C-alpha cells in the first residue's frame, strides 16, 4: 500500500482549479495521472455551511462538488490508476468521504487543524492522514496530533499559507524542525510557490510527500492557478 513506498508521494492538488466544471475535473485527473501523480486531491465543502458574511461564499457555491460528483471523481481517479483524496471542511463532508466513499486516507487543511470534533472523527477512521500546518505553532501541531493518535501513518506537512509564496518566505528549515520535534512521524511539504525548485529541495531535506496545486490553464479564474504546476 501507498505508505510503504520508498518513493516520494506526489499529490496533485486539483482543489478548485476545475472551476466547478466536472468534465474539466475528470480531464485534470487523467492529465495528473499521466504526468506521474500518485494522488489527486479535491476539497469537500458545502457553500450552505459557510457564513453568509464570507466574501467567497458565492465562489464556493460555484466550485463545490456534489455528493454524486465525489463518487464520479473517485471512480475516474481509480480508472486512471491514481488515488482519490480530499480535504473535508466539516464533519458532514468527512462523513461523506469515509462512510459513503469508503476512503481511508484524508488531508486535513491548515484551517481545520484545531477543529477537534473533526479530528476526533478522523481519528476513529483514517489509516493515513496528511496534516497541513500553515500558520500553526509547534504546540498547536502537538495538540492536533494528540487527537490523531489512532491514525497509523500521519504526515506532518510544512505549509506556508500565502498564495503564492515568495521564495524568501518558504522557510524549508521548518522541515528539519518538524523532523527533530516529531521523530515518530513522517514529514511532507505542501507547496504554494511558483515553479518546482522548492519541492525538489524539500525532498532533499527529507519530505516524503509533496503536494502541489495542479492546473491545465493558468489563465482561469481563481487564486490558485498562478502557483500551480501544469502537466509539463
C-alpha contacts under 8 A as a table, 3 or more apart, distances in Angstrom:
res1	aa1	res2	aa2	distance
1	X	4	X	5.85
1	X	5	X	7.45
2	X	5	X	5.73
3	X	153	X	7.60
5	X	8	X	7.63
5	X	9	X	7.94
7	X	208	X	7.50
8	X	203	X	7.50
8	X	207	X	7.64
8	X	208	X	4.93
8	X	209	X	5.28
8	X	210	X	7.13
9	X	37	X	7.79
9	X	38	X	6.15
9	X	39	X	7.88
9	X	208	X	6.35
9	X	209	X	4.46
9	X	210	X	6.22
10	X	36	X	7.83
10	X	37	X	5.12
10	X	38	X	5.30
10	X	39	X	6.48
10	X	209	X	5.92
10	X	210	X	5.08
10	X	211	X	6.01
10	X	212	X	7.76
11	X	37	X	5.96
11	X	38	X	6.04
11	X	39	X	4.72
11	X	40	X	5.71
11	X	41	X	6.63
11	X	209	X	7.45
11	X	210	X	6.11
11	X	211	X	4.55
11	X	212	X	6.37
12	X	32	X	6.55
12	X	37	X	6.00
12	X	38	X	7.76
12	X	39	X	6.14
12	X	40	X	4.83
12	X	41	X	6.04
12	X	211	X	6.07
12	X	212	X	5.47
12	X	213	X	5.86
12	X	214	X	5.59
13	X	40	X	5.96
13	X	41	X	4.66
13	X	42	X	6.45
13	X	211	X	6.43
13	X	212	X	5.62
13	X	213	X	4.35
13	X	214	X	5.54
14	X	17	X	5.55
14	X	18	X	6.91
14	X	25	X	7.67
14	X	28	X	7.42
14	X	40	X	6.57
14	X	41	X	5.62
14	X	42	X	5.63
14	X	213	X	6.04
14	X	214	X	5.32
14	X	215	X	6.78
15	X	18	X	7.43
15	X	41	X	6.33
15	X	42	X	4.47
15	X	43	X	5.38
15	X	213	X	7.35
16	X	19	X	5.59
16	X	20	X	7.28
16	X	42	X	7.35
16	X	43	X	7.26
16	X	63	X	6.11
16	X	222	X	7.51
16	X	224	X	7.75
17	X	214	X	7.39
17	X	215	X	6.06
17	X	220	X	7.92
17	X	222	X	7.05
17	X	224	X	6.92
17	X	225	X	6.73
18	X	21	X	5.52
18	X	22	X	6.90
18	X	24	X	5.66
18	X	25	X	5.02
18	X	28	X	7.68
18	X	63	X	7.58
18	X	215	X	7.88
19	X	62	X	7.25
19	X	63	X	5.44
19	X	220	X	7.95
19	X	221	X	7.25
19	X	222	X	7.52
20	X	62	X	5.63
20	X	63	X	4.02
20	X	64	X	6.70
20	X	65	X	7.35
21	X	24	X	5.33
21	X	25	X	6.31
21	X	63	X	7.79
22	X	25	X	4.70
22	X	26	X	6.23
22	X	69	X	7.30
23	X	26	X	5.28
23	X	27	X	6.37
24	X	27	X	4.98
24	X	28	X	6.10
25	X	28	X	5.02
25	X	29	X	6.30
25	X	73	X	7.65
26	X	29	X	5.05
26	X	30	X	6.39
26	X	73	X	6.56
26	X	76	X	6.52
26	X	77	X	7.99
27	X	30	X	5.20
27	X	31	X	6.24
28	X	31	X	5.04
28	X	32	X	5.95
28	X	215	X	7.15
28	X	216	X	6.84
29	X	32	X	5.17
29	X	33	X	6.12
29	X	40	X	6.48
29	X	76	X	7.32
29	X	77	X	6.15
29	X	80	X	7.50
30	X	33	X	5.18
30	X	34	X	6.21
30	X	76	X	8.00
30	X	77	X	7.48
30	X	80	X	6.04
31	X	34	X	5.02
31	X	35	X	6.08
31	X	231	X	6.34
32	X	35	X	5.03
32	X	36	X	6.43
32	X	37	X	5.54
32	X	40	X	7.24
32	X	214	X	7.65
32	X	231	X	6.39
33	X	36	X	5.27
33	X	37	X	5.19
33	X	38	X	7.02
33	X	39	X	7.92
33	X	80	X	6.31
33	X	81	X	6.98
33	X	82	X	6.11
34	X	37	X	7.47
35	X	231	X	5.56
35	X	232	X	7.23
37	X	40	X	7.10
37	X	82	X	7.17
38	X	82	X	5.33
38	X	83	X	6.43
39	X	82	X	5.22
39	X	83	X	4.51
39	X	84	X	5.93
39	X	85	X	6.54
40	X	77	X	7.29
40	X	82	X	6.84
40	X	83	X	6.23
40	X	84	X	5.39
40	X	85	X	5.94
41	X	84	X	6.21
41	X	85	X	4.55
41	X	86	X	5.00
41	X	87	X	7.55
42	X	84	X	7.95
42	X	85	X	6.35
42	X	86	X	4.54
42	X	87	X	6.49
43	X	64	X	7.92
43	X	65	X	7.93
43	X	86	X	5.21
43	X	87	X	4.81
43	X	88	X	6.27
43	X	89	X	7.73
44	X	64	X	7.06
44	X	65	X	6.71
44	X	86	X	6.36
44	X	87	X	5.74
44	X	88	X	4.68
44	X	89	X	6.20
44	X	93	X	5.95
44	X	94	X	7.99
45	X	49	X	7.56
45	X	60	X	7.99
45	X	64	X	6.23
45	X	65	X	7.51
45	X	88	X	6.29
45	X	89	X	5.43
45	X	90	X	6.82
45	X	93	X	6.24
46	X	49	X	5.44
46	X	50	X	7.05
46	X	60	X	7.49
46	X	61	X	7.21
46	X	64	X	6.14
46	X	65	X	7.93
46	X	93	X	7.89
47	X	50	X	5.18
47	X	57	X	6.08
47	X	58	X	7.61
47	X	60	X	5.46
47	X	61	X	4.90
47	X	64	X	6.90
48	X	51	X	7.88
48	X	61	X	7.91
50	X	54	X	7.00
50	X	57	X	6.49
51	X	54	X	5.44
51	X	57	X	7.37
52	X	55	X	7.91
52	X	57	X	6.73
53	X	57	X	7.85
54	X	57	X	5.42
55	X	58	X	7.47
56	X	59	X	5.19
56	X	60	X	6.22
57	X	60	X	5.09
57	X	61	X	6.27
58	X	61	X	5.09
58	X	62	X	6.43
59	X	62	X	5.05
59	X	63	X	6.34
60	X	63	X	5.18
60	X	64	X	5.60
61	X	64	X	5.45
65	X	69	X	5.98
65	X	70	X	6.48
66	X	69	X	5.09
66	X	70	X	6.30
67	X	70	X	5.14
67	X	71	X	6.72
67	X	96	X	7.45
68	X	71	X	5.34
68	X	72	X	6.45
69	X	72	X	4.84
69	X	73	X	5.94
70	X	73	X	5.27
70	X	74	X	6.15
70	X	101	X	7.84
71	X	74	X	5.22
71	X	75	X	6.24
71	X	101	X	6.66
72	X	75	X	5.13
72	X	76	X	6.08
73	X	76	X	4.86
73	X	77	X	6.07
73	X	84	X	7.49
74	X	77	X	5.11
74	X	78	X	6.27
74	X	83	X	7.67
74	X	84	X	5.27
74	X	101	X	7.94
75	X	78	X	5.18
75	X	79	X	6.18
76	X	79	X	5.18
76	X	80	X	6.32
77	X	80	X	5.13
77	X	81	X	6.32
77	X	82	X	5.21
77	X	83	X	5.90
77	X	84	X	5.72
78	X	81	X	4.99
78	X	82	X	5.55
78	X	83	X	6.15
78	X	84	X	7.27
79	X	82	X	7.68
85	X	103	X	7.91
85	X	105	X	6.85
85	X	106	X	6.08
85	X	107	X	7.10
86	X	97	X	7.74
86	X	106	X	6.01
86	X	107	X	5.99
87	X	106	X	6.35
87	X	107	X	4.81
87	X	108	X	5.61
87	X	109	X	6.24
88	X	91	X	7.42
88	X	93	X	5.32
88	X	94	X	5.20
88	X	97	X	7.78
88	X	107	X	7.56
88	X	108	X	7.04
88	X	109	X	7.89
89	X	93	X	6.63
89	X	94	X	7.54
89	X	109	X	7.78
89	X	112	X	6.74
90	X	93	X	5.32
90	X	94	X	6.28
90	X	118	X	6.79
91	X	94	X	4.96
91	X	95	X	6.16
91	X	117	X	7.45
91	X	118	X	5.48
91	X	121	X	7.62
92	X	95	X	5.27
92	X	96	X	6.57
93	X	96	X	4.96
93	X	97	X	6.39
94	X	97	X	5.11
94	X	98	X	6.21
94	X	118	X	7.55
94	X	122	X	7.56
95	X	98	X	5.27
95	X	99	X	5.32
95	X	100	X	7.07
96	X	99	X	5.55
96	X	100	X	4.94
96	X	101	X	6.38
97	X	100	X	5.93
97	X	101	X	5.02
97	X	102	X	6.40
97	X	103	X	5.79
98	X	101	X	5.73
98	X	102	X	4.71
98	X	103	X	4.91
98	X	104	X	6.71
98	X	125	X	7.24
99	X	102	X	5.40
99	X	103	X	7.72
103	X	106	X	7.45
103	X	126	X	7.84
104	X	125	X	6.87
104	X	126	X	4.85
104	X	127	X	5.33
104	X	128	X	6.58
105	X	126	X	5.61
105	X	127	X	5.91
105	X	128	X	4.65
105	X	129	X	5.76
105	X	130	X	7.97
106	X	126	X	6.91
106	X	128	X	6.58
106	X	129	X	5.16
106	X	130	X	6.36
107	X	129	X	5.76
107	X	130	X	4.61
107	X	131	X	6.05
107	X	132	X	7.58
108	X	112	X	6.40
108	X	113	X	6.50
108	X	129	X	7.17
108	X	130	X	6.12
108	X	131	X	4.95
108	X	132	X	6.02
109	X	112	X	5.47
109	X	113	X	6.39
109	X	131	X	6.66
109	X	132	X	5.25
109	X	133	X	7.74
110	X	113	X	5.18
110	X	131	X	7.48
110	X	132	X	4.86
110	X	133	X	5.23
110	X	134	X	5.15
110	X	135	X	7.34
110	X	136	X	7.76
111	X	114	X	7.66
111	X	134	X	7.95
112	X	115	X	4.99
112	X	118	X	7.83
113	X	116	X	7.92
113	X	119	X	7.77
113	X	131	X	7.38
113	X	132	X	7.23
113	X	133	X	7.15
113	X	141	X	7.84
113	X	144	X	6.23
114	X	119	X	7.68
114	X	140	X	7.45
114	X	143	X	7.70
114	X	144	X	5.97
115	X	118	X	5.48
115	X	119	X	6.23
116	X	119	X	4.85
116	X	120	X	5.85
116	X	144	X	7.65
116	X	147	X	7.05
117	X	120	X	5.16
117	X	121	X	6.23
118	X	121	X	5.19
118	X	122	X	6.24
119	X	122	X	5.03
119	X	123	X	5.92
119	X	144	X	7.47
119	X	147	X	5.96
119	X	148	X	6.53
120	X	123	X	4.96
120	X	124	X	6.62
120	X	147	X	5.82
120	X	148	X	6.95
121	X	124	X	5.50
121	X	125	X	6.88
122	X	125	X	5.22
122	X	126	X	5.51
122	X	148	X	7.46
123	X	126	X	5.99
123	X	147	X	6.68
123	X	148	X	4.83
123	X	149	X	6.88
123	X	150	X	5.65
123	X	151	X	5.79
124	X	150	X	6.83
124	X	151	X	7.75
125	X	151	X	7.79
126	X	129	X	6.63
126	X	151	X	5.88
126	X	152	X	7.85
127	X	151	X	5.32
127	X	152	X	5.19
127	X	153	X	6.43
128	X	151	X	6.20
128	X	152	X	6.08
128	X	153	X	4.81
128	X	154	X	5.74
128	X	155	X	7.87
129	X	151	X	7.05
129	X	153	X	6.45
129	X	154	X	4.80
129	X	155	X	6.20
130	X	154	X	5.98
130	X	155	X	4.78
130	X	156	X	6.29
130	X	157	X	6.64
131	X	154	X	7.12
131	X	155	X	6.00
131	X	156	X	5.06
131	X	157	X	5.57
132	X	156	X	6.43
132	X	157	X	4.73
132	X	158	X	6.46
132	X	159	X	6.24
132	X	190	X	7.28
133	X	136	X	5.33
133	X	141	X	6.97
133	X	156	X	7.17
133	X	157	X	5.99
133	X	158	X	5.73
133	X	159	X	5.71
133	X	160	X	7.99
134	X	158	X	6.87
134	X	159	X	4.67
134	X	160	X	5.11
134	X	161	X	5.22
135	X	159	X	7.98
135	X	160	X	6.99
135	X	161	X	6.62
136	X	140	X	5.88
136	X	141	X	6.56
137	X	140	X	5.15
137	X	141	X	6.40
138	X	141	X	5.05
138	X	142	X	6.27
139	X	142	X	4.97
139	X	143	X	6.16
140	X	143	X	4.90
140	X	144	X	6.19
141	X	144	X	5.10
141	X	145	X	6.15
142	X	145	X	5.14
142	X	146	X	6.18
143	X	146	X	5.20
143	X	147	X	6.92
144	X	147	X	5.39
144	X	148	X	6.79
145	X	148	X	4.91
145	X	149	X	6.40
146	X	149	X	5.74
148	X	151	X	5.63
149	X	152	X	7.99
151	X	154	X	6.55
153	X	185	X	7.49
153	X	186	X	7.66
154	X	185	X	6.19
154	X	186	X	6.44
155	X	185	X	6.33
155	X	186	X	4.74
155	X	187	X	5.01
155	X	188	X	6.10
155	X	209	X	7.83
156	X	178	X	7.66
156	X	185	X	7.03
156	X	186	X	6.31
156	X	187	X	4.73
156	X	188	X	5.90
157	X	187	X	5.76
157	X	188	X	4.36
157	X	189	X	4.84
157	X	190	X	5.99
158	X	172	X	7.91
158	X	174	X	6.89
158	X	175	X	6.46
158	X	187	X	7.53
158	X	188	X	6.17
158	X	189	X	4.75
158	X	190	X	6.07
159	X	189	X	6.15
159	X	190	X	5.05
159	X	191	X	6.45
159	X	192	X	7.81
160	X	165	X	6.99
160	X	169	X	7.79
160	X	170	X	6.62
160	X	190	X	7.88
160	X	191	X	7.53
160	X	192	X	7.10
161	X	165	X	7.63
161	X	192	X	7.61
162	X	165	X	5.13
162	X	192	X	6.87
163	X	192	X	6.02
163	X	193	X	7.60
163	X	223	X	7.03
163	X	224	X	6.88
163	X	227	X	7.08
164	X	192	X	5.37
164	X	193	X	5.36
164	X	194	X	6.68
164	X	224	X	7.88
164	X	226	X	7.35
164	X	227	X	5.70
165	X	169	X	6.40
165	X	170	X	6.65
165	X	192	X	5.52
165	X	193	X	4.75
165	X	194	X	7.49
166	X	169	X	5.41
166	X	170	X	6.80
166	X	193	X	6.44
167	X	170	X	5.47
167	X	193	X	6.86
167	X	198	X	7.83
168	X	171	X	7.23
170	X	193	X	7.78
170	X	198	X	7.59
171	X	174	X	6.02
172	X	175	X	5.64
172	X	176	X	7.73
172	X	198	X	7.97
172	X	202	X	6.51
173	X	176	X	5.32
173	X	177	X	6.61
174	X	177	X	4.87
174	X	178	X	6.08
175	X	178	X	5.13
175	X	179	X	6.14
175	X	187	X	7.06
175	X	188	X	7.73
175	X	189	X	7.93
175	X	202	X	7.58
175	X	205	X	7.02
175	X	206	X	7.39
175	X	207	X	7.23
176	X	179	X	5.01
176	X	180	X	6.28
176	X	205	X	7.24
176	X	206	X	7.97
177	X	180	X	5.27
177	X	181	X	6.01
178	X	181	X	5.19
178	X	182	X	5.64
178	X	183	X	7.79
178	X	187	X	7.20
179	X	182	X	5.44
179	X	183	X	5.44
179	X	185	X	7.54
179	X	186	X	7.71
179	X	187	X	6.88
180	X	183	X	5.54
182	X	185	X	5.72
183	X	186	X	7.89
186	X	207	X	7.80
186	X	208	X	6.86
187	X	206	X	7.21
187	X	207	X	5.27
187	X	208	X	5.99
187	X	209	X	7.12
188	X	202	X	7.97
188	X	206	X	7.81
188	X	207	X	4.33
188	X	208	X	5.30
188	X	209	X	4.57
188	X	210	X	5.88
188	X	211	X	7.99
189	X	199	X	7.09
189	X	202	X	6.72
189	X	207	X	6.11
189	X	209	X	6.38
189	X	210	X	5.09
189	X	211	X	6.34
190	X	210	X	5.87
190	X	211	X	4.57
190	X	212	X	6.26
191	X	198	X	7.45
191	X	199	X	6.69
191	X	210	X	7.32
191	X	211	X	6.07
191	X	212	X	5.36
191	X	213	X	7.56
192	X	212	X	7.08
192	X	213	X	7.39
192	X	227	X	5.88
192	X	228	X	7.75
193	X	196	X	7.76
193	X	198	X	7.15
193	X	227	X	5.70
194	X	226	X	7.03
194	X	227	X	4.54
194	X	228	X	6.96
194	X	229	X	7.96
195	X	198	X	7.64
195	X	227	X	7.21
195	X	228	X	7.88
195	X	229	X	6.97
196	X	199	X	5.67
196	X	200	X	6.46
196	X	229	X	7.87
197	X	200	X	5.27
197	X	201	X	6.31
198	X	201	X	5.22
198	X	202	X	6.04
199	X	202	X	4.84
199	X	203	X	6.27
199	X	210	X	6.57
200	X	203	X	5.30
200	X	204	X	6.49
201	X	204	X	4.99
201	X	205	X	6.30
202	X	205	X	4.99
202	X	206	X	6.46
202	X	207	X	5.47
203	X	206	X	5.09
203	X	207	X	4.52
203	X	208	X	6.52
203	X	209	X	7.85
203	X	210	X	7.80
204	X	207	X	7.22
207	X	210	X	7.02
212	X	228	X	6.74
212	X	229	X	7.06
213	X	224	X	7.06
213	X	225	X	7.68
213	X	227	X	6.86
213	X	228	X	4.45
213	X	229	X	6.23
214	X	225	X	7.51
214	X	228	X	4.72
214	X	229	X	4.90
214	X	230	X	5.97
214	X	231	X	7.73
215	X	218	X	6.56
215	X	225	X	6.18
215	X	228	X	5.80
215	X	229	X	6.18
215	X	230	X	5.36
215	X	231	X	7.63
216	X	230	X	5.59
216	X	231	X	6.97
217	X	220	X	6.07
217	X	225	X	7.21
217	X	230	X	7.47
218	X	225	X	4.75
218	X	226	X	5.77
218	X	228	X	7.47
219	X	225	X	7.06
219	X	226	X	7.91
220	X	225	X	6.91
221	X	225	X	7.84
222	X	225	X	6.56
223	X	226	X	7.04
224	X	227	X	5.77
224	X	228	X	6.28
225	X	228	X	5.01
229	X	232	X	7.79
